[in-house]
Amino acid sequence: MAYEVTATRRRPGKFEDLIGQDFVVATLQKSLSAGKIAPAYLFSGPRGCGKTSSARILAKSLNCITSPGASPCGTCAACREITAGSSLDVIEIDGASNTSVNDVRQIRDEVQFPPNSYKYKVYIIDEVHMLSTSAFNALLKTIEEPPPYVIFIFATTELHKVPATIKSRCQQFNFRLVPVDLLKQALADAATESGISADDEALFWIAREATGSVRDAYTLFDQVASFSDGHITFDKIRDKLGLVGIDRISGIVTACASGNVNEALASLDTIIEAGVSIEQFTVDVADYFRSLLLIKNGITREALLGQSAERFSREALDAWTGEQLERGLEIFLQLYRDIRYSLDERYELELAVSRLAWLSDYVSSAEMKRTIERAQSILLGPVPGAPRRDSGPFPEADRESARETADTVREEPVADPFAAFKKRISGFTGGQSAPTDSVEPPPQSEPAVGITGAETPQDHDDEFPVQSEDELVPVPETPLPLELVQEKLIEFFRSTRNMLASALAQTYAWEDTGSIVVFQVRKPFLYTTIKQDIPIISASVSRLLCRDVPVEVRLDNTAAADTAFEEEIPEQVEKLRQMFKGVIIGEGERK
């Protein structure tokens, strides 16, 4: 007998032979058993999933002489003729080459004649989306009210191109991609039928490369079987088709995870010299990182990974976080897009592998945000309403944040672990103002800024307007002592104006003269920050003291203020400064 490809030899002849289309099979069989036959059917789905085969099986079920109904016998004259494509009552039309309205008119004329030999005349139009708009319009009336002996079956891979007027007149069935495990079993059956032995790993690779298409799987199986000498192994597939293989990829990834870029590039050179396509290598490594990411998230199903989870690099899984694995996958996805326009594909690939070697140093924007939030909680205390963080580089700050959050909920005073440091740098100790006689007025180049004399808070509204009542401190039941005003302002502005709250925390020498409230700052930066919000500060202080009082901020550059910075910086603050490579305000001048 002449050679017959596996896809043709194993084409389904009964509904039970269809792979991975259980819903379609069950629905059609029950409709046939109940005698509820629709005038038109529309089969849609990816290539090679059984649309045309299902149309032929449906035609045989309708015209089977021996056992009409849910499943054809496959042996009667009608079944044999339909299978061979020689039946006069089952007409298969290629929609891609019969697109004009004249072709449809011919069908309209033919449906007036009853079937020659069997019960139904069935029209199977493949790739129906290729018909022209005029051809579709010419079909509308025919498929809506055809003669009782005519059945239309349309098949398409692009359902969105079929007009809605056609869809509404058909029963629609969506065919799905076939899972890898079902394809692997079908390939194993085909190998047994052909007298070929095949390793599971080789069959699994073929099934995965078919991407859900049964026809693609059988076609690739025939190609592999032709050079395997009766025994299909993954090693033969890898050598003949220029594949990389998971073991060689694991070696490169493991070297990168340990930071050994020399070893990784040497292994890459060996693979390329063996004739492996750079594009294929990029695809394989991207697939490898996708599998690592799935394993990192606890997904170890072999059908998704393509291999047993134990075969992937344990060193890489231990060395890289999920975010870093995502970055590695992103690198190779971008590489695949870039190599087609690259000056040299090998340069691009070597650069990507080199980047993997420092993947352990990659920090995502989300992780950076979490770190900054923890740093903020260490320096300024917890932000009201901020989410609780359970882990991070500063566990002691997390515990302190939890304590402070709980205290806030109980409406108790918040304990500030850096209160002593703030007092040292501000000159504000024990809740009492610093001696006023040690404070001199600011130099002429930096005049005192505030609200003095005839000035009122309203004088600055045009320049620094107060937006609403929500921006001001709530009015207490009784006037607060001046010693608590600064603390109350810091606590309130921390949730709305964090920069202002930080600046107020470094003020000192608060004094209420009766007609004006005065406080001092040491740094010009803090002076400028507070100066911009003097109207809001003045209005808030007036509320806390329950009387209208202007506020004045003064810049103090005297040597007396310098002594507040002579004490040692707390260890945690110094760690933060080193981590972010920053400078504590005042440190530069102190040195």
C-alpha positions in Angstrom: 0.0 0.0 0.0 1.1 3.6 -0.6 2.4 5.5 2.4 -0.2 7.4 4.3 0.7 10.1 6.8 -0.4 9.6 10.4 -2.8 12.5 10.4 -4.8 11.0 7.5 -4.5 7.4 8.8 -5.7 8.4 12.2 -8.4 10.8 11.2 -11.4 10.2 13.5 -14.2 8.2 12.0 -16.6 8.3 15.0 -17.4 10.9 17.6 -15.7 8.7 20.2 -12.4 9.1 18.3 -12.3 12.9 18.6 -9.6 14.0 21.1 -10.3 16.8 23.6 -13.7 17.9 22.3 -16.0 16.3 24.9 -18.6 19.1 24.9 -19.0 19.1 21.1 -19.3 15.3 21.0 -21.8 15.1 23.9 -24.0 17.9 22.4 -24.1 16.5 18.9 -24.7 12.9 20.0 -27.7 13.9 22.2 -29.1 16.1 19.4 -28.9 13.2 17.0 -30.4 10.7 19.4 -33.4 13.1 20.0 -33.8 13.8 16.3 -33.3 17.5 16.8 -31.4 18.4 13.7 -30.5 22.0 13.0 -30.5 23.3 9.4 -27.0 24.8 9.8 -24.0 24.3 12.1 -20.9 26.5 12.6 -17.7 24.8 13.8 -14.9 27.2 14.9 -11.6 26.8 16.5 -7.8 26.6 16.0 -6.2 24.6 13.2 -6.0 20.8 13.4 -8.5 20.3 16.2 -11.1 18.2 14.4 -13.6 20.7 12.8 -13.7 19.1 9.3 -13.5 15.6 10.8 -16.5 16.4 13.0 -18.4 17.7 10.0 -17.8 14.4 8.1 -18.8 12.3 11.2 -22.0 14.4 11.5 -22.7 13.8 7.8 -22.2 10.0 8.3 -24.4 10.0 11.4 -27.2 11.7 9.5 -27.0 9.3 6.5 -25.8 6.0 8.1 -27.9 3.1 6.8 -27.1 0.5 9.5 -27.3 2.6 12.7 -28.6 6.1 12.1 -28.4 8.3 15.2 -25.8 9.2 17.7 -22.8 7.4 16.1 -22.2 6.0 12.5 -21.3 2.4 11.9 -18.5 3.2 9.6 -19.0 0.1 7.5 -22.2 0.7 5.5 -22.0 2.1 1.9 -23.0 5.6 3.0 -20.2 5.7 5.6 -17.6 4.4 3.3 -18.5 6.8 0.5 -18.5 9.8 2.8 -15.1 8.7 4.3 -13.7 8.4 0.8 -15.2 11.7 -0.3 -17.1 10.1 -3.2 -20.7 10.6 -2.0 -22.9 12.7 -4.2 -25.0 13.8 -1.2 -22.2 15.1 0.9 -20.5 18.1 -0.9 -17.4 19.6 0.5 -16.6 23.1 -0.7 -13.4 25.0 -0.1 -14.5 28.5 0.9 -11.1 30.0 0.1 -11.4 29.1 -3.6 -15.2 29.5 -4.0 -15.6 33.0 -2.7 -17.9 34.7 -5.2 -21.6 35.2 -5.2 -21.9 33.0 -8.3 -20.6 30.0 -6.4 -23.3 30.5 -3.8 -25.9 30.9 -6.4 -25.0 27.5 -7.7 -25.5 26.0 -4.2 -28.9 27.7 -4.1 -29.9 26.1 -7.3 -28.7 22.7 -6.3 -30.6 22.6 -2.9 -33.8 22.4 -4.8 -33.1 18.8 -5.8 -33.4 16.1 -3.2 -30.5 13.8 -2.3 -29.6 11.1 -4.8 -29.2 8.1 -2.5 -29.5 9.0 1.2 -31.7 10.9 3.6 -29.8 14.2 3.8 -27.9 16.4 1.4 -25.0 17.9 3.4 -22.9 20.9 2.4 -19.6 21.2 4.2 -18.0 24.6 3.6 -14.5 24.8 5.0 -12.8 28.2 5.7 -16.2 29.8 5.4 -14.8 33.2 6.6 -13.1 33.6 3.1 -16.5 34.1 1.4 -17.2 37.6 0.1 -19.8 39.8 1.7 -22.1 39.3 -1.3 -21.7 35.5 -1.0 -22.7 35.6 2.6 -25.7 37.7 1.9 -26.8 35.3 -0.9 -26.6 32.4 1.7 -28.8 34.1 4.3 -32.2 33.0 3.1 -31.1 29.5 2.1 -29.6 28.6 5.4 -32.4 30.1 7.4 -35.2 28.1 5.6 -33.6 25.3 3.6 -35.5 22.3 2.4 -35.9 19.7 5.1 -33.4 17.4 3.5 -30.5 20.0 3.3 -28.0 20.5 6.1 -25.2 23.1 6.1 -22.0 22.7 8.1 -19.5 25.6 8.1 -16.0 25.4 9.5 -13.7 28.3 10.2 -10.5 29.2 12.1 -11.4 32.9 12.2 -14.9 33.2 13.7 -14.7 37.0 14.1 -14.7 37.3 10.2 -18.1 35.5 9.9 -21.0 38.0 9.8 -23.3 38.1 12.7 -26.2 37.4 10.4 -24.7 34.0 9.5 -23.8 33.2 13.2 -27.4 33.9 14.3 -28.7 31.3 11.9 -26.3 28.5 12.9 -25.7 26.4 16.0 -22.2 27.3 17.0 -19.6 24.9 18.4 -16.2 26.1 19.6 -13.4 23.6 19.3 -10.6 23.9 21.8 -6.9 23.3 21.8 -6.0 19.7 22.9 -4.2 19.4 26.2 -0.6 18.1 26.1 -1.3 14.9 28.0 -4.0 13.9 25.6 -1.7 14.6 22.6 1.0 12.6 24.2 -1.3 9.6 24.6 -2.4 9.9 21.0 1.2 10.0 19.8 2.0 6.9 22.0 -0.9 5.1 20.3 0.3 6.1 16.9 3.8 4.9 17.7 2.5 1.6 18.9 0.3 1.3 15.8 3.4 2.0 13.5 5.6 -0.4 15.4 7.9 2.4 16.6 9.2 2.7 20.2 9.3 6.2 21.7 10.6 7.6 24.9 8.1 9.6 27.1 10.4 12.7 27.0 10.5 12.7 23.2 6.7 12.3 22.9 6.2 15.0 25.5 8.4 17.4 23.5 6.4 16.6 20.3 3.1 17.2 22.0 4.3 20.5 23.5 5.6 21.7 20.2 2.2 21.0 18.6 0.6 23.7 20.8 -2.7 21.9 21.0 -3.1 20.9 17.4 -3.6 17.2 16.7 -2.6 17.5 13.1 0.6 19.4 13.9 1.5 16.7 16.5 1.0 13.9 13.9 3.0 15.8 11.3 5.9 16.4 13.6 5.8 12.8 14.7 6.2 11.6 11.1 9.1 14.0 10.7 10.9 12.7 13.8 10.1 9.1 13.1 11.7 9.3 9.7 15.2 9.8 11.1 14.9 7.9 14.4 15.4 4.3 13.0 12.4 2.9 14.8 13.3 4.4 18.3 12.4 8.0 19.0 14.5 9.6 21.7 14.9 13.2 22.8 18.6 13.0 22.2 18.0 12.2 18.6 15.5 15.0 18.3 17.9 17.4 20.0 20.8 16.5 17.7 18.8 16.5 14.4 16.7 19.5 15.0 19.3 21.7 16.7 17.6 21.9 20.1 19.3 22.9 23.3 17.9 20.6 25.9 17.0 21.3 29.5 20.2 20.0 31.0 22.4 22.4 29.0 20.1 25.3 29.8 20.2 24.3 33.5 24.0 24.5 33.4 24.0 28.0 32.0 21.3 29.2 34.4 23.0 27.7 37.4 26.3 29.4 36.5 24.4 32.7 36.2 22.7 32.2 39.6 26.1 31.8 41.2 27.5 34.9 39.4 29.9 32.9 37.3 29.5 34.8 34.0 32.7 33.3 32.5 31.4 29.7 32.8 28.0 30.8 31.5 29.5 32.4 28.4 31.8 29.4 27.8 28.8 27.0 27.9 26.9 29.3 25.5 29.8 29.3 23.1 29.8 25.5 23.1 26.1 25.4 22.3 26.3 27.9 19.5 29.3 26.2 18.0 27.2 23.0 17.9 24.9 24.6 15.4 22.0 25.6 17.7 19.9 28.4 16.3 20.1 31.6 18.4 16.4 32.2 17.9 15.6 28.6 19.1 17.9 29.0 22.1 16.2 32.2 23.1 12.8 30.5 22.9 14.0 27.6 25.0 15.5 29.8 27.7 12.4 31.9 27.9 10.4 28.7 28.3 12.8 27.6 31.0 12.4 30.8 33.0 8.6 30.5 32.6 8.8 27.0 34.2 11.1 28.3 37.0 8.5 31.0 37.7 5.7 28.5 37.9 7.7 26.3 40.2 8.6 29.3 42.4 4.8 29.9 42.8 4.2 26.3 43.8 3.0 24.9 40.4 4.7 21.7 39.6 2.3 20.0 37.1 4.3 18.3 34.4 1.8 19.2 31.7 2.6 22.9 32.3 6.3 22.7 32.9 7.1 20.3 30.1 9.5 18.4 32.3 9.6 17.1 35.8 10.1 19.8 38.4 13.2 18.1 39.7 15.1 18.6 36.4 15.2 22.4 36.8 18.0 24.2 38.5 17.5 24.2 42.3 20.4 26.7 42.7 18.5 29.2 40.5 15.3 28.7 42.5 17.1 29.3 45.7 19.1 32.3 44.5 16.4 34.3 42.7 13.1 35.7 43.9 9.9 35.6 41.9 10.4 39.2 40.8 13.9 38.4 39.6 12.7 35.4 37.7 10.1 37.6 36.1 12.9 40.0 35.1 14.9 37.1 33.6 11.9 36.0 31.5 11.4 39.6 30.4 15.0 39.8 29.3 14.6 36.9 26.9 11.2 37.9 25.7 12.6 41.3 24.8 15.7 39.6 23.2 13.4 37.6 20.9 11.9 40.8 19.7 15.3 42.5 19.3 17.4 39.9 17.5 15.6 40.3 14.2 16.8 44.0 14.0 20.2 43.4 15.7 23.6 44.1 14.2 24.7 40.7 15.4 22.3 38.2 17.0 25.1 36.5 19.0 26.1 39.9 20.6 22.5 40.3 21.8 22.4 36.8 23.2 25.7 37.1 25.0 24.6 40.4 26.5 21.4 38.8 27.8 23.3 35.9 29.4 25.7 38.4 31.0 22.7 40.3 32.5 21.5 37.1 34.0 24.7 36.9 36.0 23.8 40.0 38.0 20.1 39.2 38.2 20.5 38.7 42.0 21.1 42.4 42.3 17.9 43.4 40.5 15.4 45.3 42.7 11.9 45.8 41.4 10.1 49.1 41.8 7.6 47.5 44.1 10.4 46.3 46.4 12.0 49.7 46.4 8.7 51.2 47.4 8.4 48.9 50.3 11.9 49.6 51.4 11.3 53.4 51.3 8.1 53.0 53.3 10.0 51.1 56.0 12.7 53.7 56.0 10.1 56.4 56.4 8.5 54.5 59.3 11.9 54.3 61.0 12.7 58.0 60.6 9.2 59.6 61.0 7.0 56.8 62.5 4.1 55.0 60.8 2.0 56.8 58.3 -1.7 56.7 59.4 -3.7 54.3 57.2 -0.5 52.7 55.7 -0.8 48.9 55.2 1.1 46.6 57.6 4.2 45.0 56.3 5.1 41.6 57.6 8.6 41.1 56.5 11.5 43.1 55.1 15.1 44.3 55.7 14.1 46.2 58.9 12.1 43.7 61.1 12.6 45.9 64.2 11.0 48.8 62.4 8.1 46.5 61.4 7.6 45.6 65.1 7.8 49.2 66.1 5.3 50.1 63.4 2.8 47.5 64.7 3.2 48.8 68.2 2.6 52.4 67.1 -0.3 51.5 64.9 -2.0 49.6 67.8 -1.4 52.7 70.1 -3.0 54.9 67.5 -6.1 52.7 67.3 -6.4 52.9 71.1 -6.0 56.7 70.8 -3.0 56.7 73.1 0.1 58.8 72.6 2.4 57.4 69.9 5.8 56.3 71.2 8.5 57.7 68.9 11.7 55.5 69.1 13.7 58.4 67.7 12.3 61.1 69.9 15.6 61.5 71.7 17.4 62.0 68.4 14.8 64.5 67.2 15.2 66.4 70.5 19.0 66.4 70.1 18.9 67.8 66.6 16.1 70.3 67.4 17.3 71.6 70.8 13.8 70.9 72.2 14.3 68.8 75.3 12.0 67.7 78.1 9.0 69.5 76.5 10.5 72.9 77.4 11.8 75.6 75.1 15.4 76.3 74.8 16.6 79.5 76.5 15.7 82.5 74.4 18.7 84.5 75.4 20.9 82.2 73.4 19.0 82.8 70.2 20.0 85.8 68.2 18.0 87.3 65.3 18.8 86.0 61.9 21.2 87.9 59.6 20.0 90.7 57.3 20.5 88.5 54.3 17.9 86.1 55.6 15.2 88.3 57.3 12.8 86.7 59.8 9.8 85.4 58.0 6.4 85.1 59.6 3.4 87.2 60.5 4.4 90.1 62.6 3.0 93.5 63.6 0.0 94.3 61.4 0.3 91.2 59.3 -2.4 88.5 59.7 -2.7 85.1 58.2 -5.0 86.4 55.6 -2.2 88.6 54.3 -0.5 85.5 52.8 -3.6 83.8 51.4 -3.0 84.9 47.9 0.5 83.5 47.9 -0.1 80.4 50.0 -3.8 79.8 50.2 -5.3 77.4 52.7 -7.5 75.0 50.7 -10.1 73.8 53.2 -10.8 73.2 56.8 -9.5 69.6 56.4 -6.0 71.0 56.1 -6.1 72.5 59.6 -5.7 70.9 63.0 -9.1 70.2 64.7 -10.0 72.6 67.5 -9.4 71.0 70.9 -11.9 71.3 73.8 -9.4 73.3 75.9 -6.3 75.3 74.9 -3.2 73.2 74.7 0.0 74.2 76.4 2.7 75.4 74.1 4.9 72.4 74.9 2.3 70.1 73.2 1.6 72.3 70.2 4.7 71.2 68.2 3.9 67.5 68.8 0.3 67.9 67.8 1.2 69.7 64.6 3.7 67.0 63.6 1.2 64.2 64.3 -1.5 66.0 62.2 0.6 67.0 59.2 2.3 63.6 59.0 -0.7 62.2 57.1 -1.2 65.1 54.8 2.0 67.1 54.5 4.8 64.7 55.4 7.6 67.1 54.3 6.2 69.8 56.5 5.8 67.4 59.5 9.5 66.4 59.0 10.5 70.0 59.0 8.5 70.9 62.1 10.1 67.9 64.0 13.4 69.7 63.6 12.2 73.1 65.0 13.1 74.2 68.5 13.0 77.1 70.9 9.2 77.6 70.7 8.1 80.7 72.6 4.8 82.4 73.2 5.3 86.1 73.9 1.6 86.7 74.2 1.3 88.5 70.9 3.3 86.1 68.7 4.6 82.5 68.7 8.2 82.2 67.6 10.3 79.1 66.9 13.6 78.6 65.2 15.3 76.3 62.7 18.9 75.8 61.9 18.9 74.8 58.1 18.0 77.0 55.2 16.2 74.1 53.6 13.9 73.7 56.6 13.5 77.4 56.8 12.2 77.5 53.2 9.9 74.6 53.7 8.2 76.0 56.7 8.1 79.5 55.2 5.9 78.3 52.4 3.3 76.9 54.8 3.3 79.7 57.4 -0.4 80.6 56.8 -1.5 77.0 57.5 0.9 76.7 60.6 -0.4 80.0 62.0 -4.0 79.0 61.6 -3.4 75.6 63.1 -1.5 77.1 66.1 -4.3 79.6 66.6 -6.8 76.7 66.8 -4.6 74.7 69.3 -4.2 77.8 71.5 -7.8 78.8 71.1 -6.9 82.3 70.2 -5.7 84.2 67.1 -1.9 84.4 67.2 0.6 85.0 64.4 3.6 82.7 64.0 7.1 83.6 63.1 9.9 81.3 62.0 13.6 82.3 62.4 16.7 80.9 60.9 19.4 80.4 63.5 23.1 80.0 62.3 24.7 80.6 65.6 27.3 78.3 67.2 24.9 77.6 70.0 22.6 75.6 67.7 25.6 73.6 66.4 26.0 71.9 69.7 22.7 70.1 69.2 24.3 68.0 66.5 27.5 67.0 68.3 26.0 63.9 69.7 26.2 60.5 68.1 23.7 59.6 65.3 21.6 56.5 66.1 22.8 53.3 64.5 19.5 52.7 62.5 19.5 56.2 61.0 23.2 55.7 60.0 22.3 52.4 58.3 19.5 54.1 56.3 21.8 56.9 55.3 24.4 54.4 54.0 21.8 52.3 52.2 20.4 55.2 50.3 23.8 57.0 50.1 22.1 60.1 51.6 23.2 62.9 53.8 21.5 63.8 57.1 20.6 67.5 57.1 23.3 69.4 58.9 25.9 66.7 58.6 27.8 68.3 55.7 28.4 71.6 57.5 29.2 69.8 60.8 32.1 68.1 59.0 
